[in-house]
Amino acid sequence: MTTTYSRLLGAHTSITLVQQYITDKQFTEAEFVNPALGSEHYAYRAAILKEVEAIAENLNFPKDDSIRSANAEFWKSVSQLYGMRSIIAHRYGVTDLDYSLIWQAINDYIPNKILPTLEKLITENQP
């Protein structure tokens, strides 16, 4: 059974992996937005996109879950991230992804809006 704690921890692990990929591969925004087809950066961008999907999936708690009602502002941020996940995963209404917007999310929105509260919730929900 998947627990609240394991889902929170899964999201945190995915954030950590994204940060490691960017740091280890010395990604720049230009390399993320427009990597050469078949290049190492192209492969790592694909991995990063999968991790962004995993972050959003792990944080997609049911609306009636008590953790959501206790942290309403955080879940508004998460729902925006989940919307991005849906576009990445299914390309709803788009032919090309806006990789610049995704770059901003993984370098600003996730570390500054999602991560601090996520770390607090992990501590509070640790078994």
Wavefront OBJ file of the C-alpha trace (Angstrom):
o trace
v 0.000 0.000 0.000
v 1.273 3.449 -0.903
v 1.381 5.741 2.087
v 1.322 9.512 2.336
v 4.919 9.435 3.493
v 6.098 7.239 0.606
v 4.410 9.505 -1.944
v 5.947 12.618 -0.416
v 9.330 10.903 -0.325
v 8.920 9.784 -3.945
v 8.297 13.368 -5.040
v 11.341 14.529 -3.080
v 13.511 11.835 -4.655
v 12.413 12.932 -8.133
v 13.207 16.583 -7.344
v 16.651 15.531 -6.130
v 17.258 13.543 -9.320
v 16.262 16.503 -11.504
v 18.638 18.759 -9.591
v 21.446 16.200 -9.908
v 20.910 15.786 -13.653
v 21.107 19.544 -14.175
v 24.167 19.962 -11.967
v 26.073 16.856 -13.077
v 25.506 17.487 -16.783
v 26.010 21.247 -16.408
v 22.787 21.889 -18.279
v 22.079 25.364 -19.524
v 18.635 26.532 -20.532
v 19.685 26.512 -24.202
v 20.819 22.887 -23.938
v 17.575 21.913 -22.240
v 15.334 23.773 -24.675
v 17.071 22.691 -27.865
v 19.399 19.703 -27.410
v 20.777 17.957 -30.456
v 18.670 14.936 -31.365
v 20.309 11.804 -29.968
v 22.729 13.756 -27.771
v 23.352 13.062 -24.097
v 21.475 16.271 -23.226
v 18.504 15.057 -25.273
v 18.415 11.825 -23.267
v 18.745 13.643 -19.952
v 15.986 16.088 -20.895
v 13.714 13.090 -21.476
v 14.683 11.720 -18.046
v 14.007 15.089 -16.422
v 10.569 15.271 -18.020
v 9.743 11.814 -16.627
v 10.839 12.937 -13.159
v 8.632 16.055 -13.400
v 5.741 13.730 -14.227
v 6.654 11.580 -11.197
v 6.770 14.608 -8.892
v 3.267 15.648 -9.930
v 1.894 12.093 -9.812
v 3.254 11.494 -6.317
v 1.722 14.756 -5.094
v -1.672 14.171 -6.700
v -3.519 13.400 -3.469
v -7.320 13.075 -3.491
v -9.148 16.353 -2.857
v -10.665 15.009 0.358
v -7.310 13.910 1.801
v -6.614 15.611 5.138
v -3.089 16.561 4.080
v -4.563 18.717 1.295
v -7.001 20.607 3.483
v -4.257 21.372 6.003
v -1.962 22.828 3.301
v -4.298 24.507 0.798
v -1.795 26.983 -0.691
v 0.744 24.249 -1.304
v -1.832 22.155 -3.174
v -2.664 25.104 -5.432
v 1.005 25.098 -6.450
v 0.912 21.327 -6.887
v -2.186 21.533 -9.085
v -0.342 23.912 -11.429
v 2.512 21.433 -11.582
v 0.030 18.635 -12.270
v -1.347 20.666 -15.179
v 2.174 20.878 -16.584
v 2.536 17.133 -16.086
v -0.614 16.515 -18.112
v 0.733 18.591 -20.986
v 4.117 16.822 -20.858
v 2.564 13.368 -20.681
v -0.293 13.791 -23.145
v 0.459 16.930 -25.171
v -3.109 18.190 -24.628
v -3.712 20.934 -27.159
v -0.035 21.497 -27.954
v 2.173 20.392 -30.782
v 5.430 21.554 -29.210
v 6.222 21.749 -25.523
v 7.411 25.069 -24.126
v 10.725 23.802 -22.796
v 11.666 27.287 -21.543
v 8.630 27.215 -19.260
v 9.556 23.735 -18.035
v 13.133 24.927 -17.434
v 11.792 27.788 -15.296
v 9.615 25.358 -13.362
v 12.462 22.969 -12.550
v 14.902 25.744 -11.659
v 12.622 28.152 -9.834
v 9.043 27.034 -9.217
v 9.757 23.529 -7.907
v 12.755 24.396 -5.696
v 11.193 27.597 -4.309
v 7.440 26.889 -4.151
v 7.177 23.107 -3.883
v 10.320 21.843 -2.157
v 10.246 23.819 1.144
v 6.687 22.755 2.004
v 7.321 19.234 0.720
v 10.267 18.867 3.116
v 8.093 20.111 5.996
v 5.369 17.608 5.097
v 7.883 14.756 4.924
v 9.078 15.573 8.428
v 5.514 15.829 9.744
v 4.392 12.548 8.147
v 7.437 10.414 8.870
v 6.372 7.099 10.362
l 1 2 3 4 5 6 7 8 9 10 11 12 13 14 15 16 17 18 19 20 21 22 23 24 25 26 27 28 29 30 31 32 33 34 35 36 37 38 39 40 41 42 43 44 45 46 47 48 49 50 51 52 53 54 55 56 57 58 59 60 61 62 63 64 65 66 67 68 69 70 71 72 73 74 75 76 77 78 79 80 81 82 83 84 85 86 87 88 89 90 91 92 93 94 95 96 97 98 99 100 101 102 103 104 105 106 107 108 109 110 111 112 113 114 115 116 117 118 119 120 121 122 123 124 125 126 127
